[in-house]
Amino acid sequence: MPTAPLRPCGGSPSCRALVANGRCPACARKREQLRGSRHARGYDAAWVRLRAAFLANPDNRHCVWCAAEGRTTPTTEVDHVDPFTSYDDPRRLDRNNLQALCGLCHRRKTASQRTGRR
């Protein structure tokens, strides 16, 4: 089976590493360090409790994006419909601002927010 050609690392313009996809290990580590802890990003004990309660609700067991396309996929992610901007943002812990997504749909949504499309 042929393999895809290696591409330049997506971590920084100055990185010369070639990778199959994404970032080289050094750039991936650097990005993770800059990202901050989950607590620094607003995912504290209150979020952990809200997430657990959201997932425990039988209505949230399947990905809403997949369901809209006629598929049944288990929920693995609790997503903020409208991303919160700060720790004090009321959308951070608003149950009405949450949706159940599978991992693939969550990655797609996150990528589209970075590029401005869905």
MARSESE-210626 format. One line per field, with one value per atom (N, C-alpha, C, O): x, y, z; residue in three letters; atom name. Coordinates in Angstrom, 3 decimals. Each point is the difference from the previous one (the first is absolute). Layout:
# residues N
X X:...
Y Y:...
Z Z:...
code Ala:...
site CA:...
END
This chain:
# residues 118
X 0.854:-0.854:0.899:0.862:-1.050:0.852:-0.266:-1.107:2.143:-0.138:-0.025:0.559:-1.205:-0.081:1.371:0.757:-0.432:1.285:0.033:-1.026:2.215:0.163:-0.165:0.335:-0.858:-0.238:0.721:0.354:-0.134:0.628:-0.875:-1.228:1.863:-0.690:-0.882:0.399:-1.599:-0.926:0.162:-0.814:1.859:0.172:0.499:-0.480:1.427:0.520:0.710:0.523:-0.498:0.656:1.494:0.586:0.028:1.440:0.360:1.169:-2.142:0.269:0.251:-0.768:1.828:0.372:-0.364:0.333:-1.001:-0.339:-1.042:-0.858:0.947:-0.989:-0.831:0.542:-1.862:-0.913:-1.082:-0.264:-0.356:-1.102:-1.216:-0.703:0.459:-1.080:0.198:0.663:-1.230:0.038:1.343:0.632:-0.205:1.222:1.019:-0.356:1.616:1.042:-0.124:-0.633:1.213:-0.124:0.462:-0.618:1.678:0.497:-1.005:-0.266:-0.289:-0.983:-1.307:-0.660:0.287:-1.217:0.150:-0.930:2.108:0.242:-0.046:-0.591:1.214:0.027:-1.418:-0.343:-0.473:-1.378:-0.787:-0.767:0.950:-0.735:0.394:-0.847:2.122:0.447:-0.616:-0.378:0.273:-0.574:-1.509:-0.586:-0.028:-1.451:-0.506:-1.113:1.889:-0.438:-0.741:-0.453:0.335:-0.693:-1.503:-0.499:-0.208:-1.453:-0.634:-0.999:1.571:-0.526:0.210:-0.884:2.055:0.286:-0.922:-0.283:-0.183:-0.896:-1.463:-0.865:0.559:-1.379:-0.707:-1.204:1.930:-0.612:0.367:0.858:-1.527:0.276:-0.979:-0.688:0.622:-0.889:-1.464:-0.769:0.375:-1.389:-0.311:-1.086:2.040:-0.190:-0.069:-0.840:1.703:0.006:-1.358:-0.522:-0.050:-1.321:-1.089:-0.847:0.872:-0.999:0.100:-1.018:2.226:0.221:-0.553:-0.681:0.976:-0.482:-1.529:-0.605:-0.015:-1.465:-0.589:-1.019:1.656:-0.465:0.054:-0.951:2.064:0.152:-0.921:-0.365:-0.011:-0.887:-1.442:-0.783:0.434:-1.353:-0.181:0.768:-1.764:-0.212:-0.194:0.288:-0.767:-0.191:1.322:0.017:1.081:1.300:0.934:1.218:-1.764:0.840:0.514:0.924:-1.527:0.410:0.364:-0.564:1.513:0.487:-1.140:-0.662:0.445:-1.096:0.306:-0.922:2.187:0.339:-0.219:-0.558:1.000:-0.216:-1.492:-0.465:-0.287:-1.446:-0.669:-0.938:1.406:-0.566:0.243:-0.702:1.711:0.308:-0.493:0.342:-1.159:-0.593:0.873:-0.305:1.382:0.878:-0.154:-0.367:0.645:-0.020:1.422:0.539:0.065:1.379:0.039:-0.574:1.243:0.062:0.712:0.948:-1.417:0.628:1.299:0.044:1.002:1.261:0.444:0.875:-1.472:0.414:-1.206:-1.085:1.285:-1.004:0.556:1.043:-1.750:0.492:-0.788:-1.210:1.904:-0.661:-0.468:0.818:-2.116:-0.552:0.647:0.531:-0.580:0.702:1.184:-0.198:1.426:1.167:0.025:-0.352:0.769:0.139:1.354:0.952:-0.881:1.213:0.850:1.176:-1.759:0.767:-0.602:-1.110:1.845:-0.444:-1.313:-0.828:0.629:-1.202:-1.171:-1.087:1.293:-1.045:-1.147:0.235:-1.468:-1.122:-0.277:-0.630:1.082:-0.212:0.810:-0.304:1.334:0.891:-0.748:0.258:-1.181:-0.727:-1.506:-0.792:0.401:-1.411:-0.401:0.476:-1.349:-0.443:-0.613:0.116:-0.763:-0.624:1.021:-0.356:1.612:1.063:0.832:1.092:-1.596:0.741:-0.688:-1.220:2.035:-0.549:0.847:1.196:-1.838:0.656:0.576:-0.721:2.028:0.653:0.872:0.466:-0.251:0.995:1.362:0.063:1.003:1.336:0.241:0.575:-1.012:0.210:-0.720:0.589:-1.849:-0.751:0.587:0.014:0.472:0.609:1.275:0.241:0.575:1.222:-0.352:0.656:-1.691:-0.431:-0.469:0.334:-1.106:-0.499:1.159:0.053:0.870:1.153:0.818:0.409:-0.168:0.761:-0.732:0.628:-1.945:-0.752:-0.001:-0.006:0.011:0.052:1.334:0.072:0.968:1.326:0.108:0.726:-1.460:0.078:-1.201:-0.012:-1.000:-1.161:-1.093:-0.843:0.828:-1.062:-0.563:0.555:-1.664:-0.547:-0.122:-0.439
Y -1.177:1.177:1.240:0.135:0.761:1.191:0.930:0.067:0.636:0.967:1.409:0.266:0.614:1.396:0.649:-0.356:1.292:0.685:0.839:0.498:-0.355:0.825:1.465:0.426:0.330:1.431:0.786:-0.556:1.841:0.821:0.053:-0.009:0.063:0.111:1.244:1.052:-1.179:1.125:0.825:0.883:-1.154:0.678:1.420:0.875:-0.633:1.358:0.105:-0.997:2.177:0.160:-0.311:-0.355:0.486:-0.232:-1.467:-0.364:-0.486:-1.421:-0.684:0.173:-0.938:-0.674:-1.486:-0.707:0.224:-1.422:-0.381:0.805:-2.039:-0.548:-1.026:-0.842:0.919:-0.867:-0.554:0.554:-1.660:-0.573:0.921:0.174:0.416:0.981:0.782:-0.471:1.645:0.811:0.618:0.631:-0.830:0.622:-1.053:-1.139:1.524:-0.891:-0.073:0.873:-1.879:-0.119:1.242:0.367:0.278:1.190:1.149:0.665:-0.426:1.079:-0.340:0.889:-2.162:-0.411:0.250:0.486:-0.818:0.256:1.491:0.420:0.383:1.450:0.578:0.848:-1.300:0.484:-0.373:0.813:-2.028:-0.451:0.823:0.296:0.076:0.829:1.393:0.560:0.000:1.338:0.006:1.033:-2.179:-0.113:0.241:0.497:-0.831:0.183:-1.214:-0.846:0.769:-1.132:0.105:1.047:-2.137:0.046:0.999:0.635:-0.490:0.980:1.426:0.847:-0.594:1.335:0.338:1.171:-2.197:0.222:0.040:0.181:-0.348:0.124:-1.308:-0.007:-1.104:-1.307:-0.490:-0.866:1.441:-0.283:-1.035:-0.671:0.540:-0.975:0.260:-0.947:2.205:0.319:-0.536:-0.527:0.663:-0.532:-1.525:-0.590:-0.048:-1.462:-0.507:-0.978:1.634:-0.392:0.225:-0.868:2.028:0.302:-0.992:-0.487:0.188:-0.951:-1.378:-0.630:0.164:-1.311:-0.040:-0.982:2.042:0.056:0.031:-0.638:1.372:0.090:-1.373:-0.410:-0.295:-1.314:-1.050:-0.973:1.165:-0.952:0.097:-0.932:2.037:0.187:-0.879:0.132:-1.024:-0.885:0.745:-0.549:1.777:0.780:0.386:0.417:-0.551:0.442:-1.160:0.177:-1.347:-1.184:-0.113:-0.766:1.536:-0.099:1.372:1.024:-1.036:1.225:0.684:-0.621:1.894:0.725:0.297:0.063:0.118:0.251:-1.262:0.062:-1.210:-1.261:-0.284:-0.434:0.676:-0.240:0.843:-0.461:1.678:0.875:-0.558:0.355:-1.239:-0.625:-1.445:-0.742:0.344:-1.328:-1.112:-1.176:1.519:-1.009:-0.002:1.016:-2.154:-0.115:-0.263:-1.087:2.077:-0.093:0.389:1.022:-1.817:0.334:1.332:0.357:0.352:1.253:-0.295:-0.856:1.568:-0.078:1.373:0.106:0.946:1.364:0.849:-0.155:1.048:1.011:1.317:0.473:0.103:1.169:1.247:-0.060:1.191:1.296:0.449:0.183:-0.007:0.449:1.329:0.146:0.813:1.272:-0.029:-0.036:0.051:-0.090:1.128:1.141:-1.476:1.042:0.670:-0.609:1.872:0.778:0.220:0.348:-0.547:0.193:-0.856:-0.517:0.378:-0.785:0.544:-0.770:2.080:0.638:0.037:0.456:-0.921:0.009:-0.918:-1.178:1.688:-0.830:-1.198:-0.965:1.007:-1.125:-1.228:-1.111:1.304:-1.096:-1.127:-1.170:1.497:-1.009:0.026:-0.420:0.906:0.073:-1.298:-0.278:-0.518:-1.274:0.202:-0.873:2.008:0.270:0.309:0.095:0.060:0.278:-1.255:0.090:-1.246:-1.245:-0.883:0.033:-0.830:-0.989:-1.267:0.044:-1.161:-1.304:-0.268:0.039:-0.312:-0.298:-1.243:-0.334:-0.344:-1.066:0.668:1.192:-1.941:0.569:0.594:1.082:-1.781:0.487:1.325:0.936:-0.853:1.251:1.133:1.148:-1.460:1.032:0.534:1.207:-2.109:0.447:0.846:1.006:-1.413:0.783:1.393:0.994:-0.932:1.299:0.889:1.179:-1.748:0.770:0.511:1.161:-2.019:0.413:1.091:0.946:-1.064:1.011:1.340:1.049:-1.072:1.256:0.697:1.229:-2.007:0.590:0.587:0.970:-1.568:0.485:0.844:0.590:-0.524:0.839:-0.641:0.707:-2.078:-0.673:-1.145:-0.366:-0.194:-1.240:-1.024:-1.121
Z 0.000:0.000:0.000:0.869:-1.823:-0.055:1.179:0.533:-0.153:1.086:-0.570:-1.064:1.779:-0.435:0.146:0.902:-1.765:0.138:1.274:0.463:0.085:1.192:-0.368:-1.106:2.059:-0.206:1.080:1.040:-1.273:1.046:1.251:-0.086:1.220:1.287:-0.002:-0.501:1.063:0.073:1.258:0.265:0.525:1.278:-0.094:0.721:-1.590:-0.151:-1.343:-0.499:-0.088:-1.302:0.037:-1.023:2.190:0.084:0.215:-0.126:0.446:0.231:-1.342:-0.946:0.872:-1.254:-0.003:-0.952:1.984:0.091:-1.048:-0.362:-0.116:-0.917:0.762:0.716:-0.877:0.749:-0.928:-1.067:1.495:-0.776:0.055:-0.995:2.173:0.145:1.289:0.924:-0.867:1.219:0.312:-0.848:2.106:0.504:0.399:0.305:-0.307:0.500:1.527:0.595:0.052:1.460:0.764:0.999:-1.444:0.709:-0.090:1.002:-2.178:-0.160:0.717:0.537:-0.524:0.709:1.500:0.643:-0.079:1.430:0.299:0.995:-1.857:0.203:-0.034:0.823:-1.763:-0.099:1.251:0.515:-0.027:1.185:1.223:0.842:-0.734:1.124:-0.072:1.028:-2.220:-0.173:0.216:0.323:-0.500:0.097:1.414:0.172:0.828:1.382:0.523:-0.771:2.078:0.616:-0.256:-0.412:0.661:-0.200:0.954:-0.339:1.527:0.959:-0.512:0.122:-0.692:-0.535:-1.173:-0.253:-0.459:-1.145:0.405:-0.857:2.164:0.469:0.285:0.258:-0.298:0.240:1.398:0.169:0.825:1.407:0.548:-0.769:2.096:0.637:-0.344:-0.168:0.061:-0.365:-1.402:-0.239:-0.680:-1.349:0.027:-0.680:1.448:0.079:0.484:-0.536:1.540:0.510:-1.057:-0.217:-0.436:-1.025:-1.154:-0.491:0.063:-1.092:0.362:-0.808:2.026:0.442:0.032:-0.430:0.936:0.051:-1.413:-0.265:-0.627:-1.388:-0.666:-0.665:0.846:-0.618:0.624:-0.659:1.923:0.677:-0.500:0.186:-0.808:-0.525:-1.245:-0.953:0.940:-1.158:-1.321:-1.063:1.116:-1.230:-0.660:-1.158:1.883:-0.513:-0.322:-0.018:-0.232:-0.233:-1.429:-0.273:-0.647:-1.403:-0.562:0.387:-1.301:-0.649:-0.762:-0.832:1.124:-0.654:-1.466:-0.812:0.456:-1.401:-0.828:-1.095:1.620:-0.717:-0.124:-1.055:2.125:-0.025:-1.084:-0.650:0.453:-1.034:-1.399:-0.947:0.820:-1.289:-0.058:-0.920:1.920:-0.011:0.554:-0.200:0.892:0.589:1.513:0.591:0.037:1.455:0.468:-0.209:0.840:0.471:1.467:0.378:0.465:1.428:0.252:-0.700:1.693:0.417:0.737:0.883:-1.249:0.742:0.478:0.859:-1.412:0.326:0.383:-0.560:1.515:0.337:-0.522:0.450:-1.398:-0.725:0.359:0.217:-0.154:0.155:-1.384:-0.901:0.730:-1.275:-0.383:-1.101:2.011:-0.166:0.957:1.214:-1.732:0.874:1.026:-0.300:1.498:1.019:-0.173:-0.488:0.895:-0.239:1.238:-0.107:1.283:1.231:1.102:-0.130:1.198:1.145:0.561:0.487:-0.548:0.541:-0.987:0.354:-1.570:-1.021:0.437:0.270:-0.195:0.453:-0.918:0.433:-1.680:-0.922:0.397:-0.434:1.255:0.384:0.697:-0.281:1.187:0.770:-0.273:0.843:-2.005:-0.386:-0.706:-1.101:1.728:-0.591:-1.386:-0.860:0.640:-1.296:-1.087:-1.175:1.552:-0.958:-0.272:-0.562:0.954:-0.183:-1.026:-0.155:-0.548:-0.916:0.063:0.291:-0.567:0.005:-1.384:-0.997:0.938:-1.274:0.128:1.089:-2.208:-0.041:-0.219:-0.302:0.451:-0.153:-1.378:-0.116:-0.935:-1.357:-0.242:-0.540:0.935:-0.197:0.834:-0.442:1.645:0.840:-0.649:-0.004:-0.544:-0.693:-1.218:-0.272:-0.459:-1.172:0.415:-0.644:1.720:0.459:0.435:-0.351:1.114:0.472:-1.179:-0.015:-0.972:-1.179:-0.767:-0.478:0.354:-0.750:0.721:-0.644:1.979:0.750:-0.224:-0.021:-0.143:-0.234:-1.394:-0.217:-0.748:-1.375:-0.395:-1.081:1.944:-0.265:-0.822:-0.553:0.453:-0.748:0.827:1.037:-1.507:0.577:-1.084:0.256
code Met:Met:Met:Met:Pro:Pro:Pro:Pro:Thr:Thr:Thr:Thr:Ala:Ala:Ala:Ala:Pro:Pro:Pro:Pro:Leu:Leu:Leu:Leu:Arg:Arg:Arg:Arg:Pro:Pro:Pro:Pro:Cys:Cys:Cys:Cys:Gly:Gly:Gly:Gly:Gly:Gly:Gly:Gly:Ser:Ser:Ser:Ser:Pro:Pro:Pro:Pro:Ser:Ser:Ser:Ser:Cys:Cys:Cys:Cys:Arg:Arg:Arg:Arg:Ala:Ala:Ala:Ala:Leu:Leu:Leu:Leu:Val:Val:Val:Val:Ala:Ala:Ala:Ala:Asn:Asn:Asn:Asn:Gly:Gly:Gly:Gly:Arg:Arg:Arg:Arg:Cys:Cys:Cys:Cys:Pro:Pro:Pro:Pro:Ala:Ala:Ala:Ala:Cys:Cys:Cys:Cys:Ala:Ala:Ala:Ala:Arg:Arg:Arg:Arg:Lys:Lys:Lys:Lys:Arg:Arg:Arg:Arg:Glu:Glu:Glu:Glu:Gln:Gln:Gln:Gln:Leu:Leu:Leu:Leu:Arg:Arg:Arg:Arg:Gly:Gly:Gly:Gly:Ser:Ser:Ser:Ser:Arg:Arg:Arg:Arg:His:His:His:His:Ala:Ala:Ala:Ala:Arg:Arg:Arg:Arg:Gly:Gly:Gly:Gly:Tyr:Tyr:Tyr:Tyr:Asp:Asp:Asp:Asp:Ala:Ala:Ala:Ala:Ala:Ala:Ala:Ala:Trp:Trp:Trp:Trp:Val:Val:Val:Val:Arg:Arg:Arg:Arg:Leu:Leu:Leu:Leu:Arg:Arg:Arg:Arg:Ala:Ala:Ala:Ala:Ala:Ala:Ala:Ala:Phe:Phe:Phe:Phe:Leu:Leu:Leu:Leu:Ala:Ala:Ala:Ala:Asn:Asn:Asn:Asn:Pro:Pro:Pro:Pro:Asp:Asp:Asp:Asp:Asn:Asn:Asn:Asn:Arg:Arg:Arg:Arg:His:His:His:His:Cys:Cys:Cys:Cys:Val:Val:Val:Val:Trp:Trp:Trp:Trp:Cys:Cys:Cys:Cys:Ala:Ala:Ala:Ala:Ala:Ala:Ala:Ala:Glu:Glu:Glu:Glu:Gly:Gly:Gly:Gly:Arg:Arg:Arg:Arg:Thr:Thr:Thr:Thr:Thr:Thr:Thr:Thr:Pro:Pro:Pro:Pro:Thr:Thr:Thr:Thr:Thr:Thr:Thr:Thr:Glu:Glu:Glu:Glu:Val:Val:Val:Val:Asp:Asp:Asp:Asp:His:His:His:His:Val:Val:Val:Val:Asp:Asp:Asp:Asp:Pro:Pro:Pro:Pro:Phe:Phe:Phe:Phe:Thr:Thr:Thr:Thr:Ser:Ser:Ser:Ser:Tyr:Tyr:Tyr:Tyr:Asp:Asp:Asp:Asp:Asp:Asp:Asp:Asp:Pro:Pro:Pro:Pro:Arg:Arg:Arg:Arg:Arg:Arg:Arg:Arg:Leu:Leu:Leu:Leu:Asp:Asp:Asp:Asp:Arg:Arg:Arg:Arg:Asn:Asn:Asn:Asn:Asn:Asn:Asn:Asn:Leu:Leu:Leu:Leu:Gln:Gln:Gln:Gln:Ala:Ala:Ala:Ala:Leu:Leu:Leu:Leu:Cys:Cys:Cys:Cys:Gly:Gly:Gly:Gly:Leu:Leu:Leu:Leu:Cys:Cys:Cys:Cys:His:His:His:His:Arg:Arg:Arg:Arg:Arg:Arg:Arg:Arg:Lys:Lys:Lys:Lys:Thr:Thr:Thr:Thr:Ala:Ala:Ala:Ala:Ser:Ser:Ser:Ser:Gln:Gln:Gln:Gln:Arg:Arg:Arg:Arg:Thr:Thr:Thr:Thr:Gly:Gly:Gly:Gly:Arg:Arg:Arg:Arg:Arg:Arg:Arg:Arg
site N:CA:C:O:N:CA:C:O:N:CA:C:O:N:CA:C:O:N:CA:C:O:N:CA:C:O:N:CA:C:O:N:CA:C:O:N:CA:C:O:N:CA:C:O:N:CA:C:O:N:CA:C:O:N:CA:C:O:N:CA:C:O:N:CA:C:O:N:CA:C:O:N:CA:C:O:N:CA:C:O:N:CA:C:O:N:CA:C:O:N:CA:C:O:N:CA:C:O:N:CA:C:O:N:CA:C:O:N:CA:C:O:N:CA:C:O:N:CA:C:O:N:CA:C:O:N:CA:C:O:N:CA:C:O:N:CA:C:O:N:CA:C:O:N:CA:C:O:N:CA:C:O:N:CA:C:O:N:CA:C:O:N:CA:C:O:N:CA:C:O:N:CA:C:O:N:CA:C:O:N:CA:C:O:N:CA:C:O:N:CA:C:O:N:CA:C:O:N:CA:C:O:N:CA:C:O:N:CA:C:O:N:CA:C:O:N:CA:C:O:N:CA:C:O:N:CA:C:O:N:CA:C:O:N:CA:C:O:N:CA:C:O:N:CA:C:O:N:CA:C:O:N:CA:C:O:N:CA:C:O:N:CA:C:O:N:CA:C:O:N:CA:C:O:N:CA:C:O:N:CA:C:O:N:CA:C:O:N:CA:C:O:N:CA:C:O:N:CA:C:O:N:CA:C:O:N:CA:C:O:N:CA:C:O:N:CA:C:O:N:CA:C:O:N:CA:C:O:N:CA:C:O:N:CA:C:O:N:CA:C:O:N:CA:C:O:N:CA:C:O:N:CA:C:O:N:CA:C:O:N:CA:C:O:N:CA:C:O:N:CA:C:O:N:CA:C:O:N:CA:C:O:N:CA:C:O:N:CA:C:O:N:CA:C:O:N:CA:C:O:N:CA:C:O:N:CA:C:O:N:CA:C:O:N:CA:C:O:N:CA:C:O:N:CA:C:O:N:CA:C:O:N:CA:C:O:N:CA:C:O:N:CA:C:O:N:CA:C:O:N:CA:C:O:N:CA:C:O:N:CA:C:O:N:CA:C:O:N:CA:C:O:N:CA:C:O:N:CA:C:O:N:CA:C:O:N:CA:C:O:N:CA:C:O:N:CA:C:O:N:CA:C:O:N:CA:C:O:N:CA:C:O:N:CA:C:O:N:CA:C:O:N:CA:C:O:N:CA:C:O
END
